[in-house]
Amino acid sequence: MLKILGRASSINVRKVLWVCEELDIAFNREEWGDGFKSLQDPAFRKMNPNGLIPVIQDGDFIMWESNAIIRYLANSRGGDWIYPQDPRARAPVDQWIDWQATELNTAWRYAFMSLVRHSPAHQDARLLAAACKGWSHTMGILNQQLERTQAWVAGSAFSLADIPVGLSVNRWYETPLDHPELPAVRAYYERLTQRKGYAKWGRNGTP
């Protein structure tokens, strides 16, 4: 059975948990990090030298890096309906997965660390204001895309890209800052919430 290592409060672990919900993948999970088993443990470092979660064990196969993991699970567990084999159908899915990891994830980092994690190293008012502005701008790009599709981030059908992007939308709304009006993003948030996996692992009160 698939084993997932990582705490359920981690946004990256929740990507994997949500994919398992969508694809009906049975798994066992072990709590690692932040008060649980130490990520500095030599046994864990042997699996992932970066010391980060999630890590999966699929038989004798070990893998880390959340977006790579969700692609692997979709490829190996009959997930063609959310991660198409056709290159042109798959390309926009990969595009928005990578956009979340680069543009969106980068945009929120300082504001999230300041407003949610309350990191002492992230309390510069000027930098915080710039970060909030940058995050809002990037969410505006997402809003434009959702206005075009009127449905999901990569097109008319739910896809693997909606998992990292959808969790990021939840983080946006769960972070205490002034949120500009983004009607397409708000409608997307409500649409996502109709999915059992998102209600369980996304919009559950955890940013």
C-alpha positions in Angstrom: 0.0 0.0 0.0 1.1 3.5 -0.7 2.7 5.3 2.3 2.7 9.1 2.6 5.1 10.7 5.0 4.1 14.2 6.2 1.8 16.1 8.4 -1.7 16.9 7.1 -1.4 20.6 7.8 1.3 21.0 5.1 -0.1 22.4 1.8 2.2 20.1 -0.1 1.2 17.0 1.7 -2.4 18.0 1.1 -1.8 17.9 -2.6 -1.0 14.3 -2.4 -3.9 13.5 0.0 -6.4 15.2 -2.3 -5.1 13.3 -5.4 -5.5 10.1 -3.4 -9.1 11.1 -2.7 -9.8 11.9 -6.4 -8.3 8.6 -7.6 -9.5 6.4 -4.8 -6.0 5.4 -3.8 -5.7 3.6 -0.5 -2.8 4.8 1.7 -1.2 4.9 5.1 0.2 8.1 6.4 2.9 8.7 8.9 3.1 12.1 10.7 6.5 13.8 10.1 7.6 17.4 10.9 6.6 20.1 13.3 6.1 18.2 16.6 6.0 14.8 15.0 8.8 12.7 13.8 11.9 14.8 13.0 12.7 15.7 9.5 16.4 15.7 10.6 16.1 11.9 11.4 18.9 10.2 9.3 16.3 7.6 8.1 14.2 10.4 6.7 17.2 12.3 5.2 18.1 9.1 3.4 14.8 9.2 1.7 14.8 12.9 1.0 18.1 14.7 1.4 16.3 18.1 1.4 14.6 17.2 4.6 11.1 18.2 3.3 7.7 16.7 3.1 5.9 14.9 1.5 7.7 11.7 0.7 6.0 8.7 -0.6 6.9 5.0 -0.5 5.2 2.9 -3.2 6.6 -0.5 -2.5 10.3 -0.2 -2.9 10.0 3.1 -4.8 10.6 6.3 -2.9 9.8 9.8 -4.2 9.7 13.4 -3.0 8.7 16.8 -4.5 4.9 17.2 -4.3 4.1 18.2 -7.9 6.2 15.3 -9.2 4.4 13.0 -6.8 0.9 14.0 -7.9 2.0 13.5 -11.6 3.4 10.1 -10.7 0.2 9.0 -8.9 -2.0 10.2 -11.8 0.2 8.3 -14.3 0.4 5.1 -12.3 -3.1 5.0 -10.9 -5.4 5.5 -13.9 -5.6 9.3 -13.6 -5.8 10.0 -17.4 -9.1 11.8 -16.8 -7.3 14.5 -14.7 -3.8 14.3 -16.4 -4.3 13.5 -20.1 -1.8 11.5 -22.1 -2.2 13.6 -25.2 0.6 16.2 -25.3 -1.6 19.2 -26.2 -4.3 18.3 -23.7 -1.6 17.8 -21.0 0.4 20.9 -21.7 -2.0 23.5 -20.1 -2.3 21.2 -17.1 1.5 21.2 -16.7 1.6 24.9 -17.4 -0.7 25.8 -14.5 0.9 23.3 -12.1 4.3 24.9 -12.8 2.8 28.4 -12.6 1.6 27.7 -9.1 5.0 26.4 -8.1 6.9 29.4 -9.5 4.8 32.6 -9.8 2.1 32.0 -7.3 4.1 30.3 -4.6 6.8 33.0 -4.8 4.2 35.8 -4.6 2.7 34.7 -1.3 5.8 33.7 0.6 6.6 36.8 2.6 3.0 37.7 3.3 2.2 34.2 4.5 5.2 34.0 6.7 4.3 37.3 8.2 0.6 37.1 8.6 0.0 33.4 9.3 3.3 32.0 10.6 4.1 35.2 12.4 7.8 34.9 11.6 9.9 37.5 13.3 12.1 37.7 10.2 9.1 38.7 8.1 7.7 41.8 9.9 9.0 44.6 7.8 5.9 46.7 7.0 7.2 47.9 3.7 8.1 44.5 2.5 4.8 43.1 3.7 2.8 45.7 1.8 4.8 45.0 -1.3 4.2 41.2 -0.8 0.5 41.6 -0.4 0.3 43.8 -3.6 2.3 41.2 -5.5 0.2 38.3 -4.3 -3.0 40.2 -5.3 -1.5 40.9 -8.7 -0.8 37.2 -9.2 -4.2 36.2 -8.1 -5.5 38.7 -10.6 -3.8 36.6 -13.3 -5.6 33.6 -12.1 -8.9 35.5 -12.1 -8.3 36.4 -15.8 -7.7 32.8 -16.7 -10.9 31.6 -14.8 -12.9 34.3 -16.6 -11.7 32.8 -19.9 -12.5 29.2 -19.0 -15.6 29.9 -16.9 -14.8 26.6 -15.2 -11.4 25.1 -14.2 -7.9 26.5 -14.3 -6.6 24.5 -17.4 -9.9 24.5 -19.3 -13.5 23.2 -19.2 -12.7 20.0 -17.1 -11.3 19.5 -13.6 -7.6 18.5 -13.9 -4.5 17.8 -11.9 -3.6 21.5 -12.1 -6.7 22.4 -10.0 -5.1 20.6 -7.0 -2.1 22.8 -6.4 -3.9 25.9 -7.6 -7.0 25.1 -5.6 -5.1 24.7 -2.4 -3.4 28.0 -3.1 -6.7 29.7 -3.5 -7.7 28.4 -0.1 -4.5 29.8 1.4 -5.3 33.2 -0.2 -8.7 33.3 1.5 -7.5 31.9 4.8 -4.7 34.6 5.1 -5.8 37.7 6.9 -5.2 40.5 4.4 -7.3 42.8 2.3 -8.6 40.7 -0.6 -9.5 42.6 -3.8 -12.7 41.6 -5.5 -11.9 38.6 -7.8 -15.3 37.2 -8.8 -14.0 34.4 -11.0 -11.6 33.2 -8.2 -14.4 33.3 -5.7 -16.7 31.3 -8.0 -13.9 28.8 -8.5 -13.5 28.5 -4.7 -17.1 27.7 -4.3 -17.0 25.2 -7.3 -14.0 23.5 -5.8 -15.7 23.1 -2.4 -18.3 20.9 -4.0 -15.6 18.2 -4.5 -15.3 15.9 -1.6 -11.5 15.9 -1.7 -11.3 19.7 -1.5 -13.7 19.9 1.4 -11.6 17.4 3.3 -8.1 18.5 2.4 -8.5 22.0 1.0 -11.2 24.2 2.4 -11.0 22.8 5.9 -9.8 25.9 7.9 -6.1 25.2 7.3 -4.3 27.9 5.3 
